[in-house]
Amino acid sequence: MSRYERMFSRLSARREGAFVPFVVIGDPDPDTSLAVMRALVRAGADALELGLPFSDPVADGPVIQAAADRALAGGMTPSRAWPLLATIRAEFPDLPIGLLVYANLVIHRGPDHFYGAAALAGVDSVLVADLPLQEAEPLIAAARTHRISPVLIAPPNASEERLDRIAAASEGYVYVTSRPGVTGADPELHLESARVMARLRIAASPPPLLGFGIAEPDHVRQALTLGAAGAISGSAVVKRMSRHPGPIDGMLRSLTDFTRGMKRATLAQP
């Protein structure tokens, strides 16, 4: 069983959903980024989704774009990210670790090189955010060669035929977006994804995780009610980081409190 399979099996037995926070590797600097990842896991995150910073993150809103800019300004590159990932893998051997990247980062030195380096660092899955489904097969094949799960995005406006193809191509989990557009924390969660998750169940897809706009515990509970196996929160996490530009103790406390609250929302209700 993969780490994702073990995680979902364990959570299902306890009638829990998964809470998966997202941060950009290297934001705002490598040492702080490593401390943030550790804090999120120790506070109860079931898995991590991590972004490799990119200069044109077209699927991301302004909060995560700013995080990528900070990381790039600090000198973060894929080659500098791998040791950070390897450190987290060594410290948390059972933790599923996923990457969210853009296609240029994968094809720059070739998919085989990218996925090989990711595998050596202990990465479990890779989602290429700007990769069209019709062009995904070569990267999916390269990922599987290195035993990395390819993750695809299932948007709320996808046809049944497209969702069936996404289900067949994905491993680990499927990233279901709560709305079209880019990432960002919303005051209200858009619920157009219920149809998507129903179709994914019919297609026997990997467990769906709902993302985009997951900003508070009620959003997590709504995601589970819709049929998601868990929720991914990015902008809400990154925003808390940006509010603490000084000593990191306050930032880590804020992230710890947030993660604990979001994880509590995944627990079975009495």
Secondary structure as a PSIPRED ss2 file (coil, helix, strand):
# PSIPRED VFORMAT (PSIPRED V4.0)

   1 M C   1.000  0.000  0.000
   2 S C   1.000  0.000  0.000
   3 R H   0.000  1.000  0.000
   4 Y H   0.000  1.000  0.000
   5 E H   0.000  1.000  0.000
   6 R H   0.000  1.000  0.000
   7 M H   0.000  1.000  0.000
   8 F H   0.000  1.000  0.000
   9 S H   0.000  1.000  0.000
  10 R H   0.000  1.000  0.000
  11 L H   0.000  1.000  0.000
  12 S H   0.000  1.000  0.000
  13 A H   0.000  1.000  0.000
  14 R C   1.000  0.000  0.000
  15 R C   1.000  0.000  0.000
  16 E C   1.000  0.000  0.000
  17 G C   1.000  0.000  0.000
  18 A E   0.000  0.000  1.000
  19 F E   0.000  0.000  1.000
  20 V E   0.000  0.000  1.000
  21 P E   0.000  0.000  1.000
  22 F E   0.000  0.000  1.000
  23 V E   0.000  0.000  1.000
  24 V E   0.000  0.000  1.000
  25 I C   1.000  0.000  0.000
  26 G C   1.000  0.000  0.000
  27 D C   1.000  0.000  0.000
  28 P C   1.000  0.000  0.000
  29 D C   1.000  0.000  0.000
  30 P H   0.000  1.000  0.000
  31 D H   0.000  1.000  0.000
  32 T H   0.000  1.000  0.000
  33 S H   0.000  1.000  0.000
  34 L H   0.000  1.000  0.000
  35 A H   0.000  1.000  0.000
  36 V H   0.000  1.000  0.000
  37 M H   0.000  1.000  0.000
  38 R H   0.000  1.000  0.000
  39 A H   0.000  1.000  0.000
  40 L H   0.000  1.000  0.000
  41 V H   0.000  1.000  0.000
  42 R H   0.000  1.000  0.000
  43 A C   1.000  0.000  0.000
  44 G C   1.000  0.000  0.000
  45 A C   1.000  0.000  0.000
  46 D C   1.000  0.000  0.000
  47 A C   1.000  0.000  0.000
  48 L E   0.000  0.000  1.000
  49 E E   0.000  0.000  1.000
  50 L E   0.000  0.000  1.000
  51 G E   0.000  0.000  1.000
  52 L C   1.000  0.000  0.000
  53 P C   1.000  0.000  0.000
  54 F C   1.000  0.000  0.000
  55 S C   1.000  0.000  0.000
  56 D C   1.000  0.000  0.000
  57 P C   1.000  0.000  0.000
  58 V C   1.000  0.000  0.000
  59 A C   1.000  0.000  0.000
  60 D C   1.000  0.000  0.000
  61 G C   1.000  0.000  0.000
  62 P H   0.000  1.000  0.000
  63 V H   0.000  1.000  0.000
  64 I H   0.000  1.000  0.000
  65 Q H   0.000  1.000  0.000
  66 A H   0.000  1.000  0.000
  67 A H   0.000  1.000  0.000
  68 A H   0.000  1.000  0.000
  69 D H   0.000  1.000  0.000
  70 R H   0.000  1.000  0.000
  71 A H   0.000  1.000  0.000
  72 L H   0.000  1.000  0.000
  73 A H   0.000  1.000  0.000
  74 G C   1.000  0.000  0.000
  75 G C   1.000  0.000  0.000
  76 M C   1.000  0.000  0.000
  77 T C   1.000  0.000  0.000
  78 P H   0.000  1.000  0.000
  79 S H   0.000  1.000  0.000
  80 R H   0.000  1.000  0.000
  81 A H   0.000  1.000  0.000
  82 W H   0.000  1.000  0.000
  83 P H   0.000  1.000  0.000
  84 L H   0.000  1.000  0.000
  85 L H   0.000  1.000  0.000
  86 A H   0.000  1.000  0.000
  87 T H   0.000  1.000  0.000
  88 I H   0.000  1.000  0.000
  89 R H   0.000  1.000  0.000
  90 A H   0.000  1.000  0.000
  91 E H   0.000  1.000  0.000
  92 F C   1.000  0.000  0.000
  93 P C   1.000  0.000  0.000
  94 D C   1.000  0.000  0.000
  95 L C   1.000  0.000  0.000
  96 P C   1.000  0.000  0.000
  97 I E   0.000  0.000  1.000
  98 G E   0.000  0.000  1.000
  99 L E   0.000  0.000  1.000
 100 L E   0.000  0.000  1.000
 101 V E   0.000  0.000  1.000
 102 Y C   1.000  0.000  0.000
 103 A H   0.000  1.000  0.000
 104 N H   0.000  1.000  0.000
 105 L H   0.000  1.000  0.000
 106 V H   0.000  1.000  0.000
 107 I H   0.000  1.000  0.000
 108 H C   1.000  0.000  0.000
 109 R C   1.000  0.000  0.000
 110 G C   1.000  0.000  0.000
 111 P H   0.000  1.000  0.000
 112 D H   0.000  1.000  0.000
 113 H H   0.000  1.000  0.000
 114 F H   0.000  1.000  0.000
 115 Y H   0.000  1.000  0.000
 116 G H   0.000  1.000  0.000
 117 A H   0.000  1.000  0.000
 118 A H   0.000  1.000  0.000
 119 A H   0.000  1.000  0.000
 120 L H   0.000  1.000  0.000
 121 A H   0.000  1.000  0.000
 122 G C   1.000  0.000  0.000
 123 V C   1.000  0.000  0.000
 124 D C   1.000  0.000  0.000
 125 S E   0.000  0.000  1.000
 126 V E   0.000  0.000  1.000
 127 L E   0.000  0.000  1.000
 128 V E   0.000  0.000  1.000
 129 A C   1.000  0.000  0.000
 130 D C   1.000  0.000  0.000
 131 L C   1.000  0.000  0.000
 132 P C   1.000  0.000  0.000
 133 L H   0.000  1.000  0.000
 134 Q H   0.000  1.000  0.000
 135 E H   0.000  1.000  0.000
 136 A C   1.000  0.000  0.000
 137 E H   0.000  1.000  0.000
 138 P H   0.000  1.000  0.000
 139 L H   0.000  1.000  0.000
 140 I H   0.000  1.000  0.000
 141 A H   0.000  1.000  0.000
 142 A H   0.000  1.000  0.000
 143 A H   0.000  1.000  0.000
 144 R H   0.000  1.000  0.000
 145 T H   0.000  1.000  0.000
 146 H C   1.000  0.000  0.000
 147 R C   1.000  0.000  0.000
 148 I C   1.000  0.000  0.000
 149 S E   0.000  0.000  1.000
 150 P E   0.000  0.000  1.000
 151 V E   0.000  0.000  1.000
 152 L C   1.000  0.000  0.000
 153 I E   0.000  0.000  1.000
 154 A E   0.000  0.000  1.000
 155 P C   1.000  0.000  0.000
 156 P C   1.000  0.000  0.000
 157 N C   1.000  0.000  0.000
 158 A C   1.000  0.000  0.000
 159 S C   1.000  0.000  0.000
 160 E H   0.000  1.000  0.000
 161 E H   0.000  1.000  0.000
 162 R H   0.000  1.000  0.000
 163 L H   0.000  1.000  0.000
 164 D H   0.000  1.000  0.000
 165 R H   0.000  1.000  0.000
 166 I H   0.000  1.000  0.000
 167 A H   0.000  1.000  0.000
 168 A H   0.000  1.000  0.000
 169 A H   0.000  1.000  0.000
 170 S C   1.000  0.000  0.000
 171 E C   1.000  0.000  0.000
 172 G C   1.000  0.000  0.000
 173 Y C   1.000  0.000  0.000
 174 V E   0.000  0.000  1.000
 175 Y E   0.000  0.000  1.000
 176 V E   0.000  0.000  1.000
 177 T E   0.000  0.000  1.000
 178 S C   1.000  0.000  0.000
 179 R C   1.000  0.000  0.000
 180 P C   1.000  0.000  0.000
 181 G C   1.000  0.000  0.000
 182 V C   1.000  0.000  0.000
 183 T C   1.000  0.000  0.000
 184 G C   1.000  0.000  0.000
 185 A C   1.000  0.000  0.000
 186 D C   1.000  0.000  0.000
 187 P C   1.000  0.000  0.000
 188 E C   1.000  0.000  0.000
 189 L C   1.000  0.000  0.000
 190 H C   1.000  0.000  0.000
 191 L C   1.000  0.000  0.000
 192 E C   1.000  0.000  0.000
 193 S C   1.000  0.000  0.000
 194 A H   0.000  1.000  0.000
 195 R H   0.000  1.000  0.000
 196 V H   0.000  1.000  0.000
 197 M H   0.000  1.000  0.000
 198 A H   0.000  1.000  0.000
 199 R H   0.000  1.000  0.000
 200 L H   0.000  1.000  0.000
 201 R H   0.000  1.000  0.000
 202 I H   0.000  1.000  0.000
 203 A C   1.000  0.000  0.000
 204 A C   1.000  0.000  0.000
 205 S C   1.000  0.000  0.000
 206 P C   1.000  0.000  0.000
 207 P C   1.000  0.000  0.000
 208 P E   0.000  0.000  1.000
 209 L E   0.000  0.000  1.000
 210 L E   0.000  0.000  1.000
 211 G E   0.000  0.000  1.000
 212 F C   1.000  0.000  0.000
 213 G C   1.000  0.000  0.000
 214 I C   1.000  0.000  0.000
 215 A C   1.000  0.000  0.000
 216 E C   1.000  0.000  0.000
 217 P H   0.000  1.000  0.000
 218 D H   0.000  1.000  0.000
 219 H H   0.000  1.000  0.000
 220 V H   0.000  1.000  0.000
 221 R H   0.000  1.000  0.000
 222 Q H   0.000  1.000  0.000
 223 A H   0.000  1.000  0.000
 224 L H   0.000  1.000  0.000
 225 T H   0.000  1.000  0.000
 226 L H   0.000  1.000  0.000
 227 G C   1.000  0.000  0.000
 228 A C   1.000  0.000  0.000
 229 A C   1.000  0.000  0.000
 230 G E   0.000  0.000  1.000
 231 A E   0.000  0.000  1.000
 232 I E   0.000  0.000  1.000
 233 S E   0.000  0.000  1.000
 234 G C   1.000  0.000  0.000
 235 S H   0.000  1.000  0.000
 236 A H   0.000  1.000  0.000
 237 V H   0.000  1.000  0.000
 238 V H   0.000  1.000  0.000
 239 K H   0.000  1.000  0.000
 240 R H   0.000  1.000  0.000
 241 M H   0.000  1.000  0.000
 242 S H   0.000  1.000  0.000
 243 R C   1.000  0.000  0.000
 244 H C   1.000  0.000  0.000
 245 P C   1.000  0.000  0.000
 246 G C   1.000  0.000  0.000
 247 P C   1.000  0.000  0.000
 248 I H   0.000  1.000  0.000
 249 D H   0.000  1.000  0.000
 250 G H   0.000  1.000  0.000
 251 M H   0.000  1.000  0.000
 252 L H   0.000  1.000  0.000
 253 R H   0.000  1.000  0.000
 254 S H   0.000  1.000  0.000
 255 L H   0.000  1.000  0.000
 256 T H   0.000  1.000  0.000
 257 D H   0.000  1.000  0.000
 258 F H   0.000  1.000  0.000
 259 T H   0.000  1.000  0.000
 260 R H   0.000  1.000  0.000
 261 G H   0.000  1.000  0.000
 262 M H   0.000  1.000  0.000
 263 K H   0.000  1.000  0.000
 264 R H   0.000  1.000  0.000
 265 A C   1.000  0.000  0.000
 266 T C   1.000  0.000  0.000
 267 L C   1.000  0.000  0.000
 268 A C   1.000  0.000  0.000
 269 Q C   1.000  0.000  0.000
 270 P C   1.000  0.000  0.000
